[in-house]
Amino acid sequence: MKRFLVPLALFAVLVAFLAIGLTRDPHEVPSPLVGKPAPAFTLPLLHDPAKSFSTADMKGRVWLLNVWASWCVSCREEHPLLVEFAKTGTVPIIGLDYKDGSEDGKKWLARLGNPYSLAVVDADGRVGIDYGVYGVPETYVIDKAGIIRMKQTGPITPEALEKQILPLLAELAK
């Protein structure tokens, strides 16, 4: 009888973990970077590779880092929303062209519109790795002190913009 108690207890623990896992939203991928300093980087500009951008350039400003690529289908889905949001001038949006050819990225922005204050090239994906990018698109809200305050995995939706991102940006602007 006692020899069945250990397997039964292990089974009960596995069922408990499964039950907890099934209650979570699979679209919400937690990031260990939220609440921590954004990884520093310096990368060449997409449209002028002789110049570079550094996260230090944004100290004292709230900004968005949007990770995208011309080959990304979901990026195309969120792109019109980013273009419209950029017109408001609420915050600078920095585009991180992830594992993409520079010419492909330039053509994509020329064809679909450019919502970015500037775009940088992460050709080998090293900066994406530092940010814990699971896949594109991903967007990070970074505060004045350079702390990541939010990570949006997947395309930004009108609902996410209205209910999560804009209220957070308003709070951070104070």
C-alpha positions as CSV (number, residue, x, y, z in Angstrom):
1,M,0.0,0.0,0.0
2,K,2.8,2.4,0.9
3,R,4.6,1.8,-2.4
4,F,1.6,3.4,-4.2
5,L,1.7,6.6,-2.1
6,V,4.8,8.0,-3.7
7,P,3.6,7.6,-7.3
8,L,0.2,8.9,-6.3
9,A,1.7,12.0,-4.7
10,L,3.9,12.6,-7.8
11,F,0.8,12.3,-10.0
12,A,-1.1,14.8,-7.8
13,V,1.8,17.3,-8.1
14,L,1.9,16.9,-11.9
15,V,-1.9,17.4,-12.1
16,A,-1.6,20.6,-10.0
17,F,1.1,22.0,-12.3
18,L,-0.9,21.2,-15.3
19,A,-4.0,22.8,-13.8
20,I,-2.0,26.0,-13.0
21,G,-0.5,26.0,-16.5
22,L,-3.9,25.7,-18.2
23,T,-5.2,28.8,-16.4
24,R,-2.5,31.0,-17.9
25,D,-2.7,33.0,-21.1
26,P,-0.4,31.5,-23.7
27,H,0.1,34.9,-25.3
28,E,1.6,36.4,-22.2
29,V,5.2,35.4,-22.1
30,P,6.7,36.8,-18.9
31,S,10.0,38.7,-19.3
32,P,12.6,38.6,-16.5
33,L,13.8,42.0,-17.8
34,V,10.7,43.9,-16.8
35,G,11.7,46.2,-14.0
36,K,15.4,45.9,-14.8
37,P,17.7,48.2,-16.9
38,A,17.3,47.8,-20.6
39,P,20.4,46.1,-22.1
40,A,22.7,48.7,-23.6
41,F,23.6,48.6,-27.2
42,T,25.0,50.7,-30.0
43,L,24.0,49.8,-33.6
44,P,24.2,51.3,-37.0
45,L,21.2,53.2,-38.4
46,L,19.2,51.4,-41.1
47,H,19.1,54.4,-43.4
48,D,22.6,55.7,-42.6
49,P,25.0,52.9,-41.5
50,A,27.8,55.4,-41.0
51,K,25.9,56.7,-38.0
52,S,24.9,54.8,-34.9
53,F,22.3,54.9,-32.2
54,S,22.9,54.0,-28.6
55,T,20.4,53.3,-25.7
56,A,22.3,56.1,-23.9
57,D,20.9,58.5,-26.4
58,M,17.5,58.0,-24.9
59,K,18.3,58.6,-21.2
60,G,15.8,61.0,-19.7
61,R,13.1,60.0,-22.3
62,V,10.3,57.5,-22.3
63,W,10.5,55.5,-25.5
64,L,9.4,52.3,-27.3
65,L,11.7,49.7,-28.8
66,N,9.9,47.8,-31.5
67,V,11.6,44.6,-32.8
68,W,10.5,43.9,-36.4
69,A,11.7,42.4,-39.6
70,S,10.7,42.6,-43.3
71,W,10.2,38.8,-43.4
72,C,7.8,38.9,-40.4
73,V,4.1,38.3,-41.2
74,S,2.9,39.5,-37.8
75,C,4.9,42.7,-38.2
76,R,2.9,43.6,-41.2
77,E,-0.3,43.1,-39.1
78,E,0.8,45.6,-36.4
79,H,2.6,48.1,-38.8
80,P,-0.5,50.2,-39.7
81,L,-1.2,50.7,-36.0
82,L,2.4,51.8,-35.4
83,V,2.3,54.2,-38.3
84,E,-0.9,55.8,-36.9
85,F,0.5,55.9,-33.3
86,A,3.7,57.5,-34.5
87,K,1.7,60.4,-35.9
88,T,0.6,61.3,-32.4
89,G,4.2,62.0,-31.3
90,T,3.5,60.6,-27.9
91,V,6.9,58.9,-27.6
92,P,9.8,58.1,-29.9
93,I,9.6,54.7,-31.4
94,I,12.9,53.1,-32.2
95,G,12.8,50.2,-34.7
96,L,15.1,47.3,-34.2
97,D,15.4,45.5,-37.6
98,Y,16.0,42.0,-36.4
99,K,18.0,39.4,-38.4
100,D,17.1,41.1,-41.6
101,G,18.9,42.4,-44.7
102,S,19.2,46.2,-44.6
103,E,18.0,46.6,-48.2
104,D,14.9,44.5,-47.4
105,G,14.2,46.6,-44.3
106,K,14.5,49.8,-46.2
107,K,12.2,48.6,-49.0
108,W,9.6,47.4,-46.5
109,L,9.5,50.7,-44.7
110,A,9.4,52.7,-48.0
111,R,6.5,50.6,-49.1
112,L,4.4,50.4,-45.9
113,G,5.4,53.7,-44.2
114,N,8.0,54.4,-41.5
115,P,6.7,54.8,-38.0
116,Y,10.1,55.0,-36.4
117,S,12.0,58.0,-35.1
118,L,14.9,55.9,-36.3
119,A,15.6,52.3,-37.1
120,V,18.7,50.3,-36.3
121,V,20.0,47.1,-37.7
122,D,20.5,44.0,-35.6
123,A,21.7,41.8,-38.4
124,D,23.1,39.0,-36.3
125,G,20.4,39.1,-33.6
126,R,22.8,39.7,-30.6
127,V,20.8,42.6,-29.3
128,G,17.6,40.6,-29.7
129,I,19.2,37.9,-27.6
130,D,20.1,40.4,-24.9
131,Y,16.5,41.5,-24.8
132,G,15.2,38.0,-24.7
133,V,13.4,38.2,-28.0
134,Y,11.3,35.1,-28.6
135,G,10.2,36.2,-32.0
136,V,9.1,39.3,-33.9
137,P,7.3,41.5,-33.3
138,E,8.0,42.4,-29.7
139,T,7.8,45.9,-28.2
140,Y,9.3,47.2,-25.0
141,V,8.3,50.3,-23.1
142,I,11.4,51.9,-21.6
143,D,11.2,54.7,-19.0
144,K,13.3,57.8,-18.4
145,A,15.8,55.9,-16.3
146,G,16.3,53.2,-18.9
147,I,14.2,50.6,-17.1
148,I,12.0,48.2,-19.1
149,R,8.5,48.8,-17.8
150,M,6.6,46.5,-20.2
151,K,7.1,43.9,-22.9
152,Q,4.5,43.2,-25.5
153,T,5.0,39.9,-27.2
154,G,3.5,39.6,-30.6
155,P,1.8,42.4,-32.6
156,I,0.5,45.4,-30.8
157,T,-3.3,45.4,-31.0
158,P,-5.6,48.4,-30.7
159,E,-6.8,46.9,-27.4
160,A,-3.3,46.5,-26.0
161,L,-2.4,50.0,-27.1
162,E,-5.5,51.5,-25.5
163,K,-5.7,49.5,-22.3
164,Q,-2.0,48.8,-21.5
165,I,0.5,50.9,-23.4
166,L,-1.1,54.3,-23.5
167,P,-2.0,54.3,-19.7
168,L,1.6,53.2,-18.9
169,L,3.1,55.9,-21.1
170,A,0.8,58.6,-19.5
171,E,2.0,57.4,-16.0
172,L,5.6,57.4,-17.0
173,A,5.3,60.9,-18.6
174,K,4.5,62.4,-15.2
